[in-house]
Amino acid sequence: MARHGSGERRGRVPSILIVDDDLEQADAAALPFSRVATVKTRTPGDVSESDLAGADVVLIDYVLDDWHPDSESIASHPKDGVALAAVLRSHLAKGATTALAIHSGQLDGLSCGLTPQSHLHLIARINNVEWVFSKKEAENARPRREQVLSLARAIRSLPTKWPANNQSRIRKILENLLGPIPAAWKQRAWQHIEECHPPIHELSPPTYAITFVRWMLCSILPFATFLWDYRYLAARLRVTPGSLERALKEDSSFSRKLAPFAYKGVLHDFLGHRWWRPGIEHFLWSKTKANPFDVDELKRVIAELSRYLEPISLSEPVVPFDETLRPMDDLIELSDAVELRPDDWPSYAGKPWARRDLANEHPRLRSLIAPLSAR
Amino acid sequence: MPGLIFSIADTLRELESAKQLTRRFTENAESVFPKLKVQMESLEVERSQSATNWGIPLSQPLRTKLSRGEYEPGGGGVKVCGELSFTWKIQRMAPKKAKDRAKQFRLVGNASTVARVFEIKDDDSKGDEIAMWRCEIGDDQSPGCHFHVQVMGQEDEGPFPKKLSIPRLPSCLPSPMVALEFLIAELFQDSWKKHMFSESSDLQHWRSIQRDRFKRLYDWQTGVLSGQSQLSPWSALKYAKPPENIFVK
């Protein structure tokens, strides 16, 4: 238990604990991490406090049907991985920085009917774990191995103390975690970060740095916030998302121009590339001679940026979502869209839109249309 | 007289509350207001001192929902919709320390808000423009009133053609957002009234900002009328120029 909260400097290799009712399956799940992380595998009954304390990430299988504890007391027999995660969390030291995550090939049981691909952050929140990984790779935003390592590295980089009552120190910590922000747009960046309610005020229990990781995983990265994915960046630049992706891939000069605005902080590789919205606004302010929304100015700027960028002819482009609430690559006109109000959508995040015809076609989507949009 | 000064924080609050208050009456608030906010935030933190055009372009106006004749109390008019655009040429006022955020900006040129009303056809598509007025803020050289409204004046032909720059009707609409409230309150007489009587935090913010502005505006005008001017009351108001800091504390 000495590692967490003691102020000791940690090593660089991430540490992963895999808990499964079938040890052979746990060993198989450990294989991809063998060269890049310290991995332990355990059955639920064999997990010790030191195993927990030494782990950055605990991956817990959801279905534990093959685990038969000695005791017949129901209190000592968590029925599934979510219940086991709660038990394990109760054994973590106060302020411990260990992420508990479920991994399963059968997310139906804990997804409350939500489509896993687009709702893993919400499923994680509902089940009080840091993340939910699907054993079906197609349901994860990125390969599970990369995501687990990204999460483990994020946990490893957390400070041992979280001085929520000392705003200047906590801000310094956040600066370290969120990565370098150039002075030219630092003020603007902090304004945007503050609008997204980072856990640095009264709701953040002292020393619970893990709340920061949860905030990033469940409240920031899945949405358009102070960080943008390529679709929102494309909408802002008024180009097609496909052409932006292509330009980033094939035009090194363009990539270099955007590099200062790429998010490089913790979890930067968890859900895919993100760009600092305040950085992009700063960039456009200077490039458009203080006319950052002038359509002709923007056209001139993107023509200079890369020949791969294809301008859009939309007047007011928005990023639409499909019937499973996944963002789509084809931007649409605001006047063709309806606003959706999914449960738990952060108020500070960019609004989710859907094509009006698509929303009317799918009853579930139709039920999410914001009242004012429905008129 | 240098241009009027406005508080950036007040303007940001005004935008936020205007967006929330007018959402149910507008089609594209979610597209228009974030742009206005980003521009204002840029002014706050970017150190450039060059003048910029802040506003809603004529080509992408803020559009109201369809008014089914609701410009008449109780309804009964024809179907119309409104559009609002504006341009304010403004300049950041540098803070004392270069690294600090700017707190104020100054009007340094054109300050024009255009409201248009269009007739709606039977198939609910947009028809002809049937009304247009411009809320303007004058400058040193303007013949008065400093805050005035002009009707049409953008076409060469017809009533109120471009060559005729009068009348400049006195106005009490000191910002584009107040001009928006005016437009919506005209187009949706009953529902706006009802909306104004339902308490909300956005309305509280809005009321607080606008009450202060209106009070300052009317206090200044009262001061003009109470002075020892040789002019008639109307002429005194026509030729008076407000102090640059009329709207800031």
Contacts between the chains, C-beta under 8 A, distances in Angstrom:
chain1	res1	chain2	res2	distance
A	185	B	45	7.3
A	187	B	45	4.6
A	187	B	101	6.2
A	188	B	41	6.3
A	188	B	42	7.6
A	188	B	45	4.7
A	191	B	41	6.7
A	191	B	45	7.6
A	281	B	38	5.6
A	281	B	41	7.6
A	281	B	42	6.4
A	282	B	42	7.7
A	282	B	46	6.9
A	285	B	42	4.8
A	285	B	46	5.3
A	285	B	48	7.7
A	286	B	46	7.6
A	286	B	48	7.7
A	289	B	50	7.3
A	290	B	42	7.4
A	290	B	46	7.6
A	290	B	48	6.1
A	290	B	50	6.0
A	290	B	51	8.0
A	290	B	52	3.8
A	291	B	52	6.6
A	291	B	53	6.4
A	292	B	38	6.8
A	292	B	39	6.8
A	292	B	42	6.7
A	293	B	35	4.8
A	293	B	38	7.6
A	293	B	39	7.0
A	293	B	57	7.8
A	294	B	57	7.6
A	295	B	57	7.9
A	295	B	59	7.5
A	295	B	60	7.9
A	315	B	59	7.9
A	315	B	60	5.9
A	316	B	28	5.9
A	316	B	31	4.2
A	316	B	60	6.6
A	318	B	30	7.9
A	318	B	31	7.4
A	334	B	28	5.5
A	334	B	30	7.0
A	334	B	31	5.0
A	335	B	27	6.8
A	335	B	28	7.1
A	339	B	30	7.0
A	351	B	30	5.9
A	372	B	23	6.1
A	372	B	24	5.2
A	375	B	65	7.4
